[in-house]
Structure formats: structure tokens, C-alpha cells
Amino acid sequence: MFNNREGQQVPQVTFRTRRNHEWVDVTTDEVFKGKTVVVFSLPGAFTPTCSSTHVPRYNQLTPALKEAGVDEVICMSVNDAFVMNEWKSEQSADKVTFIPDGNGDFTDGMGLLVDKEELGFGKRSWRYSMLVKDGVVEKMFIEPNKPGDPFEVSDADTMLEYIAPNAVKPKSVTIFTREGCEFCVRAKGMLNDASMDYEELVLNRDFTEATIRAISGESTVPQVFIDGYRVGGSEALEEYLAGEKAA
């Protein structure tokens, strides 16, 4: 089993970061002192689980975590600053702070630096998350020590449930559109006015007509989907939002 450091200070290290093409040293105190911080650490930038699930969901739930009193949400990995900056950009993870633990000093101090040489990774972080208050670890969620790359407890939903069990989570919204569609513009405007983040998929760029037919049974756009439910076009969205507001 990995060592649980709840009640202990985080390791004192200096992170080598890059900002505006310059090296910037950031100390542990600058990251944690006087703040409430959520950290999630993972094996590597651009790796499948980290890119498809871990980072996107933390980015989506960061506003809810901040509403619950968290000052900053940090993604950490044993990768260099160049890699971490490119990964943040590729993920469009604008709500999360990415910190490179390039030499693994912080991860080693946490007792979670593991050997991934069989994958050609060298030394990497075991997957975990933690809540840190004023430099002291309050809670840790460490993935079970078993083969592979388990992802069971360090996710964003588990952290938010611990910090604020009754927090309202943001809805997952996707809108299918096409260029030059006035109804699509109207629908996006309504979502923006309702402060609902959404993912936009554009016809003949991100999907074909066959795709929208397969998903919705129709070929018209916009088509809005919220939390697995097909809302429909702009008029249907207007009715949906009116109902949400009334509720």
C-alpha cells in the first residue's frame, strides 16, 4: 500500500515552469500557503485515461470546486514544462493549473513515485488526488496498488463529493451546428446567457449528416443534447431553459 500523508505538510520543492517563453521557478509555498488547493496527479501527459477522462472532468468541475471554497485546481505530472504547457493547450483545460514535476521531486516526497520502465516511461507518478489546506494534506484519494493504471477514486466527482456533497454539478452540453446557421447562433446565445458551457460540433468539420441522423433521427441543426437527453433545436432549447428557470 502507498503511504497516506493526510495531516502532513506537502514536500518543499521548487517547480521549474515556463511562462511567456521564460523559466519561472515556483515554490511549494507559492502554490499552497494560505490557500485551499485540489491536486490531481497522474502518470503522464497525453496518455489515454489522463486525456480522455481525468483532465476534462476536473476542468469541467473546477467552477463547482471553487464555489465550494477551493482556490485552485492543479494537475501535476512527472513531465517537463514544455510538455505540460502543450498538453494544457491541447486539452483546452483553461480552468486548471498545470504544474510540471519534471524531476519527480514532489512526487517522490509524497511517496508516490513509481517505476514505469516497462512502458519506457522511467519514473512517474502513481495516480492520486488530494485536498491541501495551507500546505497540509487534509484528504488523499490514492488509486489501489494493483497492475495497470487503475482509475477508481482520484476522479473529480469523488473529490467534489468529499468537499461539497450537495454541490450542483454543471450539465454536460453538446450542440451540433453548421456554418451560417442563424438558428445555431441563437441557440448558442441562449446557452451563453444561461451560463451553460457547451461543446460545439460543426457539420462537415466534426461530423457528417449521417452522424446527426444516426444520433437524433433528423438532419436539421442545431441539435442540442444535455446530460444524455436530446433537447432538439433552438425553439425546443428555449422551452427547456424556460422550464429550468421556472424550476
Backbone torsions as a table, in degrees:
resi	resn	phi	psi	omega
1	MET	NA	147.3	177.6
2	PHE	-81.0	152.6	-178.7
3	ASN	-72.3	128.1	176.1
4	ASN	-92.6	122.0	-174.3
5	ARG	-101.0	24.4	178.1
6	GLU	-59.6	134.1	-178.4
7	GLY	88.2	-2.2	-179.1
8	GLN	-109.5	159.6	175.9
9	GLN	-72.2	147.6	173.4
10	VAL	-70.9	156.7	179.9
11	PRO	-61.6	146.4	176.9
12	GLN	-91.2	107.8	180.0
13	VAL	-139.8	172.1	173.5
14	THR	-118.9	124.6	179.4
15	PHE	-91.7	134.3	177.8
16	ARG	-94.5	103.7	-177.5
17	THR	-110.9	166.8	177.4
18	ARG	-122.2	126.6	176.3
19	ARG	-135.1	125.7	179.3
20	ASN	51.9	43.7	176.1
21	HIS	67.7	19.7	177.6
22	GLU	-125.7	148.5	174.5
23	TRP	-75.5	133.5	177.1
24	VAL	-132.1	117.8	177.5
25	ASP	-81.8	131.2	-179.5
26	VAL	-124.7	122.8	-178.4
27	THR	-87.5	163.3	176.6
28	THR	-57.3	-42.6	-179.9
29	ASP	-61.2	-38.2	179.2
30	GLU	-64.4	-31.0	-178.6
31	VAL	-80.6	-40.8	-167.4
32	PHE	-114.0	-26.1	-170.4
33	LYS	-64.9	128.7	177.7
34	GLY	70.7	15.5	-176.9
35	LYS	-128.8	160.0	168.6
36	THR	-105.3	118.1	-170.7
37	VAL	-129.2	135.9	170.3
38	VAL	-102.0	129.4	176.6
39	VAL	-118.5	132.5	167.0
40	PHE	-124.3	130.1	-175.1
41	SER	-119.8	144.6	-171.3
42	LEU	-145.8	167.1	-171.9
43	PRO	-64.6	-35.1	-177.1
44	GLY	-175.1	146.0	174.6
45	ALA	-61.4	145.4	176.1
46	PHE	68.5	4.0	177.6
47	THR	-78.6	155.7	-167.1
48	PRO	-56.3	-58.6	-177.2
49	THR	-64.2	-39.2	-178.5
50	CYS	-62.9	-40.9	-176.2
51	SER	-82.8	-34.8	-174.2
52	SER	-85.1	-26.9	-171.8
53	THR	-132.0	-53.0	-169.8
54	HIS	-62.1	-56.8	-178.6
55	VAL	-66.7	-49.2	-177.0
56	PRO	-57.3	-40.8	-177.4
57	ARG	-72.2	-38.0	175.3
58	TYR	-63.2	-40.2	178.6
59	ASN	-62.6	-39.4	-179.8
60	GLN	-69.1	-36.5	-175.6
61	LEU	-92.8	-2.0	179.7
62	THR	-56.6	-44.0	177.3
63	PRO	-58.0	-39.5	178.4
64	ALA	-67.4	-38.5	177.3
65	LEU	-64.8	-41.3	179.0
66	LYS	-68.0	-36.1	176.2
67	GLU	-61.7	-28.0	-180.0
68	ALA	-89.2	5.7	174.5
69	GLY	109.6	2.0	178.3
70	VAL	-81.3	132.4	180.0
71	ASP	-82.6	-35.4	-175.6
72	GLU	-154.1	144.5	174.5
73	VAL	-114.2	126.1	-172.8
74	ILE	-119.3	131.7	170.0
75	CYS	-100.3	126.4	-178.5
76	MET	-126.1	142.2	177.5
77	SER	-153.1	155.2	176.4
78	VAL	-81.7	72.6	175.8
79	ASN	-138.5	160.4	-179.7
80	ASP	-79.8	168.8	-174.6
81	ALA	-62.1	-37.0	-179.6
82	PHE	-63.3	-45.4	-179.9
83	VAL	-64.4	-45.1	-178.1
84	MET	-64.5	-39.5	178.9
85	ASN	-66.1	-40.9	178.5
86	GLU	-66.7	-38.0	179.8
87	TRP	-66.2	-43.1	177.2
88	LYS	-57.8	-44.1	179.7
89	SER	-64.9	-44.7	-179.1
90	GLU	-63.6	-33.6	-178.8
91	GLN	-84.0	-10.2	-174.5
92	SER	52.8	39.0	-177.2
93	ALA	-91.3	67.9	-173.4
94	ASP	-73.6	-14.3	-176.8
95	LYS	-92.6	-12.9	-175.8
96	VAL	-107.2	142.5	174.6
97	THR	-92.1	126.3	179.3
98	PHE	-99.2	126.8	179.9
99	ILE	-122.6	125.4	178.7
100	PRO	-84.5	126.0	172.0
101	ASP	-105.5	63.5	-168.3
102	GLY	-52.8	-41.8	-179.4
103	ASN	-92.5	-2.2	179.8
104	GLY	75.6	15.4	-176.2
105	ASP	-64.2	-45.6	-179.8
106	PHE	-66.2	-45.7	-178.6
107	THR	-63.3	-39.3	176.7
108	ASP	-63.7	-41.6	178.1
109	GLY	-63.8	-28.8	176.1
110	MET	-79.6	-7.4	-178.5
111	GLY	75.5	24.0	-174.0
112	LEU	-125.7	22.0	174.4
113	LEU	-86.1	121.1	-174.1
114	VAL	-122.4	161.3	-178.4
115	ASP	-87.8	117.1	176.7
116	LYS	-117.9	31.1	-175.8
117	GLU	-62.8	-28.6	-179.3
118	GLU	-64.2	-20.2	177.3
119	LEU	-99.7	-0.4	-176.3
120	GLY	79.1	16.2	-177.8
121	PHE	-91.5	-18.9	-172.5
122	GLY	72.8	-137.6	179.3
123	LYS	-90.1	130.3	-179.8
124	ARG	-137.5	173.3	178.1
125	SER	-84.0	140.2	165.7
126	TRP	-71.5	152.1	-177.6
127	ARG	-77.4	125.8	178.0
128	TYR	-159.1	167.9	171.4
129	SER	-137.5	159.6	178.8
130	MET	-155.8	154.1	173.2
131	LEU	-106.4	123.0	-176.5
132	VAL	-120.1	127.5	178.2
133	LYS	-119.3	117.8	-179.5
134	ASP	52.0	41.6	175.9
135	GLY	84.0	-0.9	-179.6
136	VAL	-110.8	131.9	-179.3
137	VAL	-73.6	117.7	177.3
138	GLU	-89.2	-42.8	-176.6
139	LYS	-144.9	140.3	175.7
140	MET	-126.4	140.5	171.3
141	PHE	-119.6	102.1	-176.2
142	ILE	-105.4	128.8	179.7
143	GLU	-63.4	146.5	-177.5
144	PRO	-60.6	145.3	-178.4
145	ASN	-81.7	88.0	178.1
146	LYS	-146.0	164.7	-174.3
147	PRO	-57.7	153.3	178.2
148	GLY	88.7	-149.3	-177.8
149	ASP	-130.0	74.8	-177.1
150	PRO	-61.7	143.2	179.1
151	PHE	-139.1	85.5	-172.3
152	GLU	-125.4	-30.6	-171.0
153	VAL	-132.2	-10.2	-174.4
154	SER	-95.2	13.0	-176.7
155	ASP	-75.6	164.9	-176.5
156	ALA	-66.5	-36.9	-178.8
157	ASP	-64.7	-39.6	177.9
158	THR	-64.1	-41.6	178.7
159	MET	-64.5	-45.2	179.7
160	LEU	-64.4	-38.3	177.6
161	GLU	-61.4	-37.5	178.1
162	TYR	-68.8	-45.1	-175.1
163	ILE	-75.5	-43.1	-174.8
164	ALA	-145.7	84.8	-175.4
165	PRO	-57.7	-27.4	-176.7
166	ASN	-100.9	11.8	-178.4
167	ALA	-64.1	143.5	176.5
168	VAL	-86.7	120.5	-178.6
169	LYS	-84.4	145.1	178.0
170	PRO	-65.4	148.2	179.0
171	LYS	-77.9	149.8	175.2
172	SER	-91.4	118.4	-172.5
173	VAL	-125.9	132.6	172.9
174	THR	-128.9	137.4	176.9
175	ILE	-126.1	127.6	175.6
176	PHE	-92.2	127.9	-176.0
177	THR	-136.2	179.4	168.9
178	ARG	-142.8	158.4	178.9
179	GLU	-62.7	139.3	175.9
180	GLY	76.8	13.4	-178.3
181	CYS	-94.0	111.6	-177.7
182	GLU	-67.8	-32.2	178.6
183	PHE	-70.1	-31.5	175.7
184	CYS	-66.3	-43.2	177.9
185	VAL	-60.5	-42.2	179.8
186	ARG	-63.3	-44.1	-179.6
187	ALA	-63.2	-43.4	178.6
188	LYS	-64.0	-37.4	177.8
189	GLY	-62.7	-40.6	178.2
190	MET	-64.9	-40.5	177.7
191	LEU	-64.3	-41.8	177.7
192	ASN	-63.0	-42.6	179.9
193	ASP	-64.1	-29.9	178.7
194	ALA	-87.0	4.8	-179.3
195	SER	56.5	40.5	178.1
196	MET	-107.8	113.8	175.5
197	ASP	-66.2	145.2	-179.1
198	TYR	-145.9	159.4	172.6
199	GLU	-105.6	128.2	-178.4
200	GLU	-104.1	130.4	175.1
201	LEU	-115.6	125.7	-172.6
202	VAL	-104.0	132.7	-179.4
203	LEU	-57.1	136.1	178.9
204	ASN	67.1	5.2	170.0
205	ARG	-116.6	-48.6	-178.0
206	ASP	-109.7	-17.9	-179.9
207	PHE	-157.4	166.5	176.7
208	THR	-110.9	171.3	178.7
209	GLU	-60.8	-33.1	179.0
210	ALA	-61.3	-35.5	-179.7
211	THR	-66.6	-48.4	-177.9
212	ILE	-66.4	-33.0	175.1
213	ARG	-64.7	-42.4	-178.8
214	ALA	-64.2	-36.0	-175.2
215	ILE	-83.6	-45.9	-172.0
216	SER	-108.4	-15.2	-175.8
217	GLY	82.0	3.0	179.5
218	GLU	-131.9	166.3	179.0
219	SER	-113.1	-1.9	-177.7
220	THR	-80.8	153.5	172.7
221	VAL	-129.5	155.8	2.6
222	PRO	-73.9	158.1	169.2
223	GLN	-129.5	121.6	-176.7
224	VAL	-109.9	133.1	176.6
225	PHE	-122.6	132.8	-178.7
226	ILE	-130.8	120.0	178.9
227	ASP	49.1	43.8	176.6
228	GLY	84.2	-0.5	-178.3
229	TYR	-108.0	131.0	177.1
230	ARG	-81.2	111.9	178.2
231	VAL	-79.2	-46.8	-179.7
232	GLY	117.8	-146.5	-176.6
233	GLY	-85.0	-164.0	-173.8
234	SER	-66.1	-38.7	179.6
235	GLU	-67.3	-41.0	178.1
236	ALA	-64.8	-37.7	178.0
237	LEU	-64.4	-40.4	178.5
238	GLU	-60.1	-41.9	178.0
239	GLU	-66.1	-41.8	179.6
240	TYR	-60.3	-48.3	-178.6
241	LEU	-65.4	-36.0	177.1
242	ALA	-63.2	-40.6	178.0
243	GLY	-66.2	-39.5	177.2
244	GLU	-63.4	-40.7	-179.2
245	LYS	-67.1	-40.3	-179.8
246	ALA	-66.5	-34.6	-179.2
247	ALA	-69.7	NA	NA
